[in-house]
Amino acid sequence: MTIPDELRYTAEHEWVSISGSVASVGITDYAQQALGDVVYVSVPAPGSRVTAGEPCGEVESTKSVSDIYSPLDGEVTEVNGDLEDDPALVNTDPYGAGWLMRIRLDPDTDDSGLLAPGEYAALTKEAE
Amino acid sequence: MSTSEPGAADPAAGASGGATESAVPRATPLRAVHESLGASMTAFAGWLMPLRYRSETAEHQAVRNAAGLFDLSHMGEIAVTGPGAPAALDYALVGNMSALAPGRARYTMICAPDGGVLDDLIVYRLADAEYLLIPNAANTAVVAAALHERAAGHDAKVTDQTAEYALIAIQGPHAARILAPLTDISLDGVKYYASHRGTVAGRPVLLARTGYTGEDGFELFTAAADAEAVWTALAAAGAGDGLVPAGLAARDTLRLEAGMPLYGNELSAQVTPFDAGLGRVVVFDKPGDFVGRAALAERAQAPVRQVLAGLIGGSRRVPRHGYPVTWDGVSCGTVTSGAPSPTLAVPIAMAYLDPEAASRARDDTEGRLAVDVRGRPEPARITDLPFYHRPR
């Protein structure tokens, strides 16, 4: 299970990569392993408002359906269209080709609740 | 992300295995093998079991197209022996066990006095006075207790031998040809639902042509101490022939495609065999009384209360255990099991529907039948079970 150093995380197993005012979001390697084979991903359409801590999409796998929570406040600018035809990208490359969406962050969004890689690693160990 | 586990639809959730939730799960004799293969392990019905090794979809497809190797050592093994064993089982179970020929097996059920299903199980008759019953892991204790009680007064002994056995299944179109060179049993001579004693990889086994996948295949009962040798020999023999280890996740989608019920989903103490569309397992024409006879006889004559239907989802959203089924927006039933079907590449489900809705839904061309997927109606159509028939 990998937890890249350059990313930040949520307790709900999303990862976030912030570059300027834009955040890329996906689900973690831990999450995709727990879910099993992903068969369908639903994310908000570009232009949608998302709020930190609120559900904004769903991931269907063989065994379960899970909510995706927005890690931050902002507006969705782009979604990963490749997941429409190949949702298994979330399994094979959760931090790369399996990304979910990009969010233009509100200037006042609060990122202090995001976890550092070490904090997220500790959280996943507890869960085992 | 937070997962809503739809209870019994998920083998990992152990809905039918709540009895030991807080206890440390029991390990099967193959635990070290699974861990060395990198399996995701999960607590299921009180046992620590492999959920998947890599991709459950790939494991499922390997069983359909080549072969899969399963550890089913969580399943119970209860021996019922003695001259009174046939009569004791005729009384304890709904099937005609005294008529079962030695060397053959039968799918049957054990019911409560009110006709509710306590468990579904396979019964092997190994000899005139020797039977081996295979209850579900979650129900083994309940079944053993009921058998003890129901065998009283018969010259029969009930012994829970679960801890002494390992159970390994090899399932799929390549199963026979992978297994054949490892065994002294002529597999061509082993019919479906028959068992033979012999050896596999030099270890004594009870070999049965049974399974829960919809494919040809075998189940091998071995001594716990022999499990690793048998597993390793099969894995090596099948490595070049598409055999992969397969976990509970694949087992669940395989049985669902094959239209086979799962206790805790389609079956429970709240339904009779007739409600589940499995009234054929109840044999009224057998010697003596049996537990549940009066209630089941009444049920057999009564109007149908519910129909177990197959559903095919019309979107990519998956109907799951407990989701309501609606007709014109009005509830008409409940999904018992559902999953994305790896073989059909669409969501499939089994659901209990009220009979009128089920019959109307057969002629539905306007998309009036739907499954409420987390508050959104998703179109579904009704289909005959099973979803999958193996090519012959």
Contacts between the chains, C-beta under 8 A, distances in Angstrom:
chain1	res1	chain2	res2	distance
A	12	B	1	4.9
A	12	B	2	5.5
A	13	B	1	4.6
A	14	B	1	6.0
A	27	B	1	5.3
A	31	B	1	5.3
A	33	B	40	6.7
A	34	B	3	7.2
A	35	B	3	7.0
A	36	B	51	7.6
A	36	B	52	6.1
A	36	B	55	7.8
A	36	B	56	5.4
A	36	B	249	5.9
A	37	B	55	5.4
A	37	B	56	5.7
A	37	B	57	4.5
A	39	B	316	7.0
A	39	B	318	7.2
A	39	B	340	4.4
A	40	B	316	4.4
A	40	B	317	6.9
A	40	B	318	7.5
A	40	B	340	7.8
A	58	B	374	7.6
A	59	B	1	6.7
A	60	B	316	7.2
A	60	B	317	6.8
A	60	B	318	5.3
A	60	B	340	7.3
A	62	B	56	5.4
A	62	B	57	6.6
A	62	B	249	6.0
A	62	B	253	6.5
A	62	B	339	6.0
A	62	B	340	6.0
A	63	B	5	7.9
A	63	B	10	4.9
A	63	B	11	8.0
A	63	B	12	6.5
A	63	B	56	7.7
A	63	B	249	5.8
A	63	B	252	7.8
A	63	B	339	7.5
A	64	B	3	4.9
A	64	B	4	6.7
A	64	B	5	5.5
A	64	B	6	6.6
A	64	B	10	6.3
A	64	B	320	7.8
A	65	B	3	7.6
A	65	B	4	6.1
A	65	B	6	7.5
A	65	B	318	6.7
A	65	B	320	6.9
A	65	B	373	8.0
A	65	B	374	7.0
A	66	B	1	4.9
A	66	B	2	6.1
A	66	B	3	4.2
A	66	B	4	6.9
A	67	B	1	6.5
A	67	B	2	5.3
A	67	B	4	7.5
A	68	B	1	5.5
A	69	B	1	6.6
A	69	B	2	7.2
A	91	B	55	7.2
